[in-house]
Amino acid sequence: MNTEKGTLLVKSLERANVGVAVLDEWRRVAYANPAFAKQLNLGEPVQLVGTSPLDSWTHSAAEGQASLLKRRLSSDAASTLALRVGPQRATTLYLCAGIGARRLIISLPDWPLTEDVSRTPISWLDPLTELGNRLMYDNQVRRWARLERDTYFPAVILLDLDRFKQVNDTLGHAIGDELLKLVAKRMRSTIRESDMLVRLDGDEFAILQNESVQPDSAEAVGARLVELMQRPFLIEGHQINSSASVGVAIRGHGTRKAEELLKHADLALYEAKRLGRSRLCFFDPQLESRALARRNLELDLRRALGLRQFSLLYQPQKSISGNRISGFEALIRWDHPSRGRVSPVDFISLAEEIGEIHPIGEWVLKTACRQATTWDSQLSVAVNISPVQFENDDIVNVVAKALETSGLAPERLELEITESTLLGDSDEVMRRLWGIKAMGVSIAMDDFGTGYASLSYLNSFPFSKLKIDRTFLQQAEHSPRSKALMKAILSMGESLGMATVAEGVETLDQYEELSRGGCTTAQGYYIARPMAPEAIEEYLRSSRPTSLTLVK
């Protein structure tokens, strides 16, 4: 019976795709199946019996692999080795723990190195860069998954170009494709022969490290990639100054399973971009917790509008020269049943990122216009419009519909935009701005002075107001330079026939200084805090000119 079982086992091994070899107590081959001999390019299995691995298995190995293999074989501990078995191919060896005096070695089907384009399955290749693609990546990860042991630490180094979309938009997709080819070429210069380089999608690349000292190896390669991508690219006479963000995940360093490496590397990449781009970040379990919290916030945000969790508060704006309230700015608030009141700082950028800013922004505009119709006809309402909303050509219709359904006079509506609104496709944005202005709606530039091209935009479009960022007012009390800049902005606004609104007015001294400088309008806690719409009527009744300045 034992003989029959042994015969069946041998027959199964003879037909197996997985290579198997057994070493005797002298570390010589006692048995090898055909798959093992084929994967290591060693001829017939029978020729291996009695040979030493160091004599035959490293005939085409890279420099240093013979000594590495010798160290692994001399130990009884389990380990994994990516062994180069030809100019363009490598195979993964798993050296099982010693069984008595014997040693079992398993070899997995060999995988092509990225340079071996002629022998790689076409379906595994990216046609543009001739690197591996997602299929090659998935195939390698499946191999890793079969080798998950405490001594095996594969790594994924994920690279994403910063602002690659701008290259395609400004120079065209042909230039973008050439840039991707050059990026692939530079990345090849950073990898070892046993590493695998793939293009996953678009401008996202990954290096798969099979066997190395971690995290030192991944850190060295990642830092090198960041440095290389900062060097200018020259394509058809165009100098392209690019950069890249890099995220790294390593099994055994916060990542348990090989299948999680790409997800964790992507979280590290997202963190690198969040911290300012053009840098390297390693995965940390806290990143996953943060991503889960962000995902939950995203789900709540998508439901918030339908569940009527948003509301508007209104902060008064006071005409300094007329000593009266001239209008209100609409400010959105999100009241969540379990989170409490969520600050716009915590959800507006997320709404922009996931596209929810369009329905939310439309709701804000319609609600503000409708509520403003209940006020005195001399009062205006200011509504902030996100730069993302201006990316959609429908913004003009959204404004027109809000005015039409509410019945609010166009001259009572003021839209506040930031300089970043104009940084994209400025021609299209300008066309939309002119379309809105043609209705009679006022356009104000918010946070004026914080950007780098504000003055050029004033020459491109006739803004009705300049909203001076609160930092100027705060710094003017302590910095003569900031005070001089504040005066210059106020003087420029007057010269251009534009009203000026100072935000963040909190003290009587600030208010009086603005009055002496010729500022048109003041807004801030000194005038009044944001209030619910139902409180506006009572506020206006109590805000007589003699008592308004006492409101804190």
Phi and psi in degrees as a GROMACS rama.xvg file:
@    title "Ramachandran Plot"
@    xaxis  label "Phi"
@    yaxis  label "Psi"
@TYPE xy
-63.8824  -37.2323  ASN-2
-63.8317  -41.7689  THR-3
-63.3342  -43.3865  GLU-4
-62.7465  -39.7015  LYS-5
-64.2467  -40.0336  GLY-6
-64.619  -42.4872  THR-7
-63.3656  -39.734  LEU-8
-63.8028  -45.1903  LEU-9
-61.775  -42.8395  VAL-10
-63.0391  -38.9484  LYS-11
-64.6761  -42.2232  SER-12
-66.1098  -33.0641  LEU-13
-65.7394  -30.2397  GLU-14
-96.8463  -5.16097  ARG-15
-71.502  149.566  ALA-16
-84.3216  -18.1814  ASN-17
-88.2155  132.044  VAL-18
-78.4316  140.816  GLY-19
-136.472  132.731  VAL-20
-137.64  146.587  ALA-21
-121.322  128.225  VAL-22
-101.147  143.187  LEU-23
-85.367  -172.157  ASP-24
-65.7149  -18.5116  GLU-25
-96.1878  12.0437  TRP-26
60.4658  37.8227  ARG-27
-112.947  156.775  ARG-28
-70.1036  120.342  VAL-29
-96.739  -28.2076  ALA-30
-157.724  144.449  TYR-31
-148.608  135.923  ALA-32
-90.037  168.012  ASN-33
-58.6623  -38.0082  PRO-34
-62.1841  -38.3316  ALA-35
-63.7406  -46.9792  PHE-36
-63.7337  -39.2882  ALA-37
-68.1123  -43.7994  LYS-38
-66.104  -28.0956  GLN-39
-100.795  9.51861  LEU-40
55.0762  48.9139  ASN-41
-113.824  15.074  LEU-42
79.7184  -144.522  GLY-43
-80.5125  143.89  GLU-44
-58.5819  -37.27  PRO-45
-63.2498  -26.4973  VAL-46
-73.0156  -16.2188  GLN-47
-84.2758  -24.6715  LEU-48
-59.1188  126.165  VAL-49
91.2691  -6.19646  GLY-50
-90.276  161.904  THR-51
-96.3099  137.088  SER-52
-55.7709  -35.182  PRO-53
-70.1867  -21.9963  LEU-54
-81.0034  -35.9142  ASP-55
-116.836  -27.7169  SER-56
-82.4293  -15.2789  TRP-57
-111.366  21.5513  THR-58
-62.4587  -26.0696  HIS-59
-125.053  19.3283  SER-60
-73.8348  155.88  ALA-61
-68.5132  158.573  ALA-62
-57.822  133.823  GLU-63
94.5763  -15.7026  GLY-64
-75.7693  -29.3097  GLN-65
-62.9637  -45.4042  ALA-66
-67.3113  -35.6354  SER-67
-65.7851  -43.0815  LEU-68
-63.7378  -38.941  LEU-69
-61.9366  -41.9387  LYS-70
-65.8083  -40.6054  ARG-71
-66.173  -40.0291  ARG-72
-70.9597  -28.6796  LEU-73
-75.4276  -14.1521  SER-74
-100.47  149.314  SER-75
-90.7931  -1.00266  ASP-76
-76.2707  149.238  ALA-77
-71.0398  142.823  ALA-78
-159.148  170.015  SER-79
-128.241  144.553  THR-80
-142.434  129.143  LEU-81
-88.8754  106.592  ALA-82
-102.52  124.818  LEU-83
-75.7607  128.317  ARG-84
-120.879  13.2915  VAL-85
179.185  173.709  GLY-86
-58.3092  -29.6782  PRO-87
-128.989  11.9837  GLN-88
-138.18  153.678  ARG-89
-140.834  157.78  ALA-90
-132.694  156.042  THR-91
-99.6014  122.175  THR-92
-103.442  134.099  LEU-93
-114.531  115.089  TYR-94
-92.5973  104.816  LEU-95
-70.4421  159.512  CYS-96
-60.6962  149.76  ALA-97
-58.5078  134.685  GLY-98
-110.333  95.4461  ILE-99
65.8375  -127.097  GLY-100
-92.2601  -3.14938  ALA-101
-100.045  166.576  ARG-102
-138.503  130.504  ARG-103
-102.03  132.499  LEU-104
-124.244  131.095  ILE-105
-115.943  134.987  ILE-106
-117.44  134.009  SER-107
-90.7758  155.872  LEU-108
-50.4497  136.231  PRO-109
-67.7921  153.656  ASP-110
-119.45  146.748  TRP-111
-76.4723  138.62  PRO-112
-72.9401  156.064  LEU-113
-63.4722  -26.9033  THR-114
-75.0372  -16.1834  GLU-115
-84.3145  63.047  ASP-116
-63.7445  -36.4092  VAL-117
-67.3376  -25.7735  SER-118
-106.908  -1.57368  ARG-119
-84.896  136.584  THR-120
-53.9673  135.553  PRO-121
-56.9633  -36.8576  ILE-122
-66.6672  -15.2142  SER-123
-92.4327  -1.36139  TRP-124
-107.721  142.768  LEU-125
-83.9209  119.868  ASP-126
-65.1061  -25.3819  PRO-127
-78.6317  -51.7819  LEU-128
-99.0408  -10.7336  THR-129
61.5056  21.1661  GLU-130
-87.5565  176.81  LEU-131
-69.1993  164.071  GLY-132
-119.35  -165.029  ASN-133
-63.8561  -31.9965  ARG-134
-63.0777  -41.8005  LEU-135
-65.1048  -39.9838  MET-136
-60.362  -50.0511  TYR-137
-60.7273  -37.61  ASP-138
-63.5888  -42.4058  ASN-139
-67.7264  -39.109  GLN-140
-64.2582  -36.6555  VAL-141
-61.579  -36.7942  ARG-142
-65.9882  -44.4774  ARG-143
-58.733  -40.5738  TRP-144
-60.9462  -30.2764  ALA-145
-80.0893  -7.73287  ARG-146
-117.828  24.6845  LEU-147
-73.5945  102.185  GLU-148
-133.506  163.713  ARG-149
-64.5267  -17.2967  ASP-150
-101.16  7.15648  THR-151
-117.2  121.747  TYR-152
-130.178  69.5408  PHE-153
-67.1238  156.939  PRO-154
-135.445  150.109  ALA-155
-118.574  123.837  VAL-156
-109.342  110.814  ILE-157
-104.151  129.216  LEU-158
-121.858  136.749  LEU-159
-135.878  129.204  ASP-160
-69.4098  140.051  LEU-161
-83.6579  127.522  ASP-162
59.2884  38.5346  ARG-163
-65.2554  -31.6091  PHE-164
-58.3162  -34.5536  LYS-165
-64.776  -33.1896  GLN-166
-65.2282  -47.0488  VAL-167
-62.229  -40.863  ASN-168
-70.5766  -36.6091  ASP-169
-93.5322  -36.24  THR-170
-110.235  -10.4985  LEU-171
100.191  158.88  GLY-172
-71.0809  -26.3708  HIS-173
-64.0273  -43.7148  ALA-174
-65.9305  -39.3071  ILE-175
-59.6687  -40.5962  GLY-176
-64.3179  -41.5295  ASP-177
-64.1292  -35.9961  GLU-178
-63.2875  -41.9294  LEU-179
-63.0171  -36.7969  LEU-180
-64.1523  -41.9958  LYS-181
-69.4172  -35.7659  LEU-182
-61.3454  -44.5343  VAL-183
-60.6675  -39.5999  ALA-184
-64.2668  -43.212  LYS-185
-66.5441  -37.3026  ARG-186
-65.771  -36.0241  MET-187
-58.5707  -32.936  ARG-188
-71.3787  -11.2251  SER-189
-99.0936  -12.5401  THR-190
-98.6125  159.453  ILE-191
-88.6498  170.077  ARG-192
-64.4744  -28.5962  GLU-193
-87.641  -5.38616  SER-194
-82.5977  158.632  ASP-195
-120.409  134.252  MET-196
-117.074  126.793  LEU-197
-134.404  153.712  VAL-198
-103.997  115.352  ARG-199
-79.9011  -45.8376  LEU-200
-174.453  138.848  ASP-201
52.689  -117.98  GLY-202
-105.463  27.4949  ASP-203
-109.123  123.002  GLU-204
-121.834  158.612  PHE-205
-140.702  141.088  ALA-206
-109.783  128.492  ILE-207
-106.728  115.464  LEU-208
-97.7128  120.183  GLN-209
-84.8374  -43.1235  ASN-210
-147.754  113.833  GLU-211
-167.165  169.638  SER-212
-81.6209  116.931  VAL-213
-114.84  147.169  GLN-214
-90.1622  6.2443  PRO-215
-60.1254  -42.5525  ASP-216
-64.3762  -47.7188  SER-217
-64.443  -38.1998  ALA-218
-65.3445  -40.7931  GLU-219
-64.1334  -44.941  ALA-220
-67.3097  -43.9565  VAL-221
-61.6746  -43.9708  GLY-222
-64.7022  -38.1215  ALA-223
-64.2112  -39.9822  ARG-224
-62.8671  -45.1911  LEU-225
-58.5446  -43.1625  VAL-226
-67.1854  -42.0412  GLU-227
-64.6792  -40.4866  LEU-228
-74.3841  -11.5109  MET-229
-81.1422  -14.6891  GLN-230
-75.5982  139.288  ARG-231
-61.8616  149.071  PRO-232
-106.469  139.37  PHE-233
-114.049  115.426  LEU-234
-133.108  115.296  ILE-235
49.4677  45.0902  GLU-236
83.5817  -4.0136  GLY-237
-99.3594  126.396  HIS-238
-90.6758  118.05  GLN-239
-108.813  114.975  ILE-240
-93.6182  104.95  ASN-241
-115.079  -178.893  SER-242
-160.807  172.204  SER-243
-145.668  149.91  ALA-244
-107.029  145.345  SER-245
-130.893  132.592  VAL-246
-121.48  140.959  GLY-247
-127.586  136.345  VAL-248
-131.424  137.269  ALA-249
-129.671  130.988  ILE-250
-63.6559  134.212  ARG-251
91.5583  -9.038  GLY-252
-120.097  63.2596  HIS-253
94.894  -12.6327  GLY-254
-118.244  125.356  THR-255
-89.4839  -42.03  ARG-256
-113.543  147.099  LYS-257
-61.6385  -34.0665  ALA-258
-64.9723  -18.5442  GLU-259
-90.6023  -7.49079  GLU-260
-61.1306  -45.1808  LEU-261
-66.0739  -42.8984  LEU-262
-61.0763  -43.0157  LYS-263
-71.5925  -36.6896  HIS-264
-64.2281  -35.8925  ALA-265
-66.7005  -37.9617  ASP-266
-64.6092  -39.8799  LEU-267
-65.7965  -38.2276  ALA-268
-63.2956  -43.357  LEU-269
-60.6447  -38.7036  TYR-270
-65.7575  -39.59  GLU-271
-61.34  -40.0431  ALA-272
-70.3253  -38.1397  LYS-273
-62.9953  -33.58  ARG-274
-82.7262  0.505504  LEU-275
126.475  3.25945  GLY-276
70.0945  173.417  ARG-277
50.9041  49.7702  SER-278
-153.925  171.207  ARG-279
-111.546  133.816  LEU-280
-133.891  142.02  CYS-281
-98.3889  150.699  PHE-282
-67.0757  138.411  PHE-283
-132.304  138.98  ASP-284
-53.2357  -27.1135  PRO-285
-63.2097  -28.5927  GLN-286
-65.0949  -37.2267  LEU-287
-68.0698  -39.4459  GLU-288
-64.1003  -41.0016  SER-289
-66.038  -39.0253  ARG-290
-65.1401  -38.0588  ALA-291
-65.9632  -41.4542  LEU-292
-63.5587  -39.1047  ALA-293
-66.5097  -38.9257  ARG-294
-63.408  -42.9565  ARG-295
-64.4779  -38.7588  ASN-296
-64.4108  -39.2983  LEU-297
-61.9133  -43.9863  GLU-298
-63.2322  -42.2134  LEU-299
-64.9594  -38.1598  ASP-300
-66.6777  -38.0301  LEU-301
-65.3078  -26.8142  ARG-302
-93.3967  -15.2406  ARG-303
-60.9555  -41.2166  ALA-304
-66.069  -44.8769  LEU-305
-65.0426  -29.8163  GLY-306
-90.0708  5.61959  LEU-307
56.9804  45.9296  ARG-308
-92.1951  -7.56008  GLN-309
-90.2345  149.855  PHE-310
-146.839  166.539  SER-311
-116.236  136.744  LEU-312
-110.464  159.954  LEU-313
-129.839  127.232  TYR-314
-105.656  127.141  GLN-315
-66.033  148.99  PRO-316
-120.1  125.456  GLN-317
-106.691  128.276  LYS-318
-71.1895  117.717  SER-319
-69.6539  -45.6317  ILE-320
-68.8103  -37.3666  SER-321
-88.1921  -8.1897  GLY-322
51.776  47.6144  ASN-323
-150.36  160.862  ARG-324
-75.6124  125.156  ILE-325
-102.955  -17.4223  SER-326
175.113  -173.061  GLY-327
-137.342  147.708  PHE-328
-100.025  130.285  GLU-329
-81.3819  129.249  ALA-330
-125.874  124.385  LEU-331
-79.5169  145.493  ILE-332
-133.891  144.885  ARG-333
-118.904  113.739  TRP-334
-104.228  106.513  ASP-335
-97.4482  140.901  HIS-336
-60.4363  -31.4254  PRO-337
-112.798  -29.1023  SER-338
-80.8068  -18.6085  ARG-339
81.0269  -153.673  GLY-340
-80.2908  120.209  ARG-341
-95.9172  127.199  VAL-342
-67.8737  142.998  SER-343
-56.974  -28.6885  PRO-344
-59.4445  -30.3416  VAL-345
-90.4794  -12.9829  ASP-346
-129.779  -18.6475  PHE-347
-64.973  -45.9258  ILE-348
-63.1608  -35.8726  SER-349
-67.3196  -41.3936  LEU-350
-60.8315  -38.1707  ALA-351
-65.4131  -41.3213  GLU-352
-66.8741  -39.3379  GLU-353
-97.5536  3.40417  ILE-354
87.4737  -1.82746  GLY-355
-72.6981  -11.7899  GLU-356
-64.04  -24.9339  ILE-357
-68.268  -55.2312  HIS-358
-66.419  -35.8838  PRO-359
-66.1465  -45.4932  ILE-360
-63.0146  -38.3821  GLY-361
-65.0267  -40.0999  GLU-362
-63.2566  -43.2086  TRP-363
-59.8889  -45.8708  VAL-364
-64.3363  -46.1091  LEU-365
-64.765  -42.3766  LYS-366
-67.0377  -43.2464  THR-367
-63.6164  -42.3874  ALA-368
-64.7398  -42.6791  CYS-369
-64.354  -45.0311  ARG-370
-69.5943  -31.4525  GLN-371
-67.6694  -22.985  ALA-372
-68.0294  -15.1122  THR-373
-87.8957  -4.69481  THR-374
-90.679  175.884  TRP-375
-59.7505  140.729  ASP-376
-65.4871  -10.4398  SER-377
-87.7333  -9.23098  GLN-378
-92.9453  137.529  LEU-379
-102.496  165.588  SER-380
-127.834  130.662  VAL-381
-105.427  133.268  ALA-382
-127.176  129.444  VAL-383
-77.6959  133.32  ASN-384
-115.829  126.791  ILE-385
-70.3474  146.841  SER-386
-56.5909  -33.1175  PRO-387
-64.8246  -34.7644  VAL-388
-63.3893  -32.4909  GLN-389
-77.9783  -8.18965  PHE-390
-74.4719  -16.3317  GLU-391
-100.772  127.348  ASN-392
-65.2249  -15.3285  ASP-393
-75.2335  -6.75695  ASP-394
-59.6648  -33.906  ILE-395
-65.5305  -43.267  VAL-396
-67.5173  -35.0003  ASN-397
-61.9549  -43.8016  VAL-398
-65.5951  -44.5799  VAL-399
-62.3832  -40.4733  ALA-400
-68.0382  -38.0002  LYS-401
-62.9345  -40.3351  ALA-402
-68.4365  -41.9907  LEU-403
-66.4253  -47.1723  GLU-404
-70.77  -29.536  THR-405
-87.5471  -28.5665  SER-406
81.3583  10.9863  GLY-407
-72.4617  136.884  LEU-408
-66.2731  133.344  ALA-409
-54.8235  -36.1007  PRO-410
-68.6749  -10.4471  GLU-411
-91.8684  -6.81439  ARG-412
-100.689  134.854  LEU-413
-129.145  126.441  GLU-414
-101.428  131.592  LEU-415
-105.537  124.563  GLU-416
-124.694  153.787  ILE-417
-99.0257  167.346  THR-418
-60.2005  -31.64  GLU-419
-61.1443  -22.1839  SER-420
-59.9943  -31.793  THR-421
-94.9146  1.60192  LEU-422
-83.2177  -16.1981  LEU-423
-83.8875  -124.655  GLY-424
-79.9759  86.1021  ASP-425
-61.6562  -32.6821  SER-426
-63.1217  -46.1768  ASP-427
-67.1753  -41.0691  GLU-428
-62.2793  -44.2283  VAL-429
-62.1674  -38.6114  MET-430
-62.4874  -40.4342  ARG-431
-70.122  -39.2729  ARG-432
-61.9244  -43.414  LEU-433
-65.887  -34.8685  TRP-434
-63.5887  -39.1259  GLY-435
-72.3939  -40.8158  ILE-436
-64.3948  -32.1866  LYS-437
-64.0866  -21.5357  ALA-438
-74.8796  -18.2418  MET-439
105.789  4.11855  GLY-440
-80.35  140.4  VAL-441
-83.7072  147.838  SER-442
-121.99  124.093  ILE-443
-113.779  143.498  ALA-444
-92.0422  116.55  MET-445
-87.5385  155.712  ASP-446
54.3459  39.3087  ASP-447
-62.2619  137.636  PHE-448
98.7198  -9.4214  GLY-449
-92.0988  -14.9006  THR-450
-95.3464  -171.369  GLY-451
-112.625  -3.80615  TYR-452
-133.558  22.3941  ALA-453
-57.0444  -41.786  SER-454
-64.6836  -38.7675  LEU-455
-65.9111  -33.1283  SER-456
-71.6324  -31.168  TYR-457
-64.4808  -28.1043  LEU-458
-81.6655  -17.7447  ASN-459
-92.7352  -25.1004  SER-460
-145.695  136.569  PHE-461
-80.9285  79.0854  PRO-462
-63.8819  146.483  PHE-463
-86.3136  -25.6127  SER-464
-144.138  153.185  LYS-465
-115.698  121.218  LEU-466
-96.7358  113.091  LYS-467
-79.9313  126.467  ILE-468
-60.0182  143.178  ASP-469
-60.7748  -23.9311  ARG-470
-64.8021  -32.4062  THR-471
-62.8961  -44.5503  PHE-472
-66.5161  -40.6572  LEU-473
-66.5853  -39.1322  GLN-474
-80.5314  -22.9063  GLN-475
-63.1898  -26.5517  ALA-476
-71.465  -21.5248  GLU-477
-119.707  -15.1877  HIS-478
-123.05  114.553  SER-479
-57.5055  -32.5895  PRO-480
-66.9601  -44.5832  ARG-481
-65.7341  -37.3337  SER-482
-63.5688  -39.9208  LYS-483
-66.0228  -39.3607  ALA-484
-64.3189  -40.7906  LEU-485
-59.8293  -46.1786  MET-486
-62.6091  -38.2834  LYS-487
-65.1412  -40.5988  ALA-488
-65.5708  -43.1083  ILE-489
-63.3063  -42.0716  LEU-490
-65.8421  -40.8591  SER-491
-63.8654  -43.1685  MET-492
-59.1251  -43.2349  GLY-493
-63.4386  -42.2292  GLU-494
-64.6797  -34.3542  SER-495
-87.9696  -0.934687  LEU-496
73.7809  27.0437  GLY-497
-107.865  138.659  MET-498
-69.9854  152.715  ALA-499
-122.521  133.827  THR-500
-120.58  123.193  VAL-501
-97.35  123.842  ALA-502
-92.9237  157.133  GLU-503
74.3459  28.5561  GLY-504
-75.4863  117.08  VAL-505
-120.604  -13.0447  GLU-506
-133.778  160.859  THR-507
-63.729  -38.6264  LEU-508
-60.5686  -43.1198  ASP-509
-63.6207  -43.2443  GLN-510
-60.6728  -45.3909  TYR-511
-67.9075  -35.8902  GLU-512
-64.7985  -40.7326  GLU-513
-64.2216  -39.3749  LEU-514
-62.3825  -43.9924  SER-515
-65.6359  -30.5704  ARG-516
-83.409  -4.98887  GLY-517
89.6172  17.3981  GLY-518
-65.2765  141.179  CYS-519
-78.4611  -46.5751  THR-520
-138.487  146.693  THR-521
-121.767  145.835  ALA-522
-145.083  133.921  GLN-523
158.412  -179.585  GLY-524
-62.7747  -25.0456  TYR-525
-64.8968  -35.4058  TYR-526
-77.8669  -57.0534  ILE-527
-178.38  152.534  ALA-528
-78.1858  161.367  ARG-529
-57.6532  143.673  PRO-530
-134.734  157.956  MET-531
-68.7747  154.161  ALA-532
-60.0576  -33.653  PRO-533
-71.5451  -12.3479  GLU-534
-93.5346  -6.67704  ALA-535
-67.3207  -43.5731  ILE-536
-60.3236  -46.1742  GLU-537
-65.2501  -38.237  GLU-538
-61.6163  -43.7647  TYR-539
-65.5248  -35.888  LEU-540
-66.1181  -37.324  ARG-541
-87.0939  -11.0686  SER-542
-92.3763  62.2115  SER-543
-71.9437  151.323  ARG-544
-50.7306  -33.0675  PRO-545
-77.2572  -22.049  THR-546
-109.983  -8.18278  SER-547
-60.8708  -40.4702  LEU-548
-71.6441  -5.49865  THR-549
-91.4708  -9.42227  LEU-550
-72.3491  127.969  VAL-551
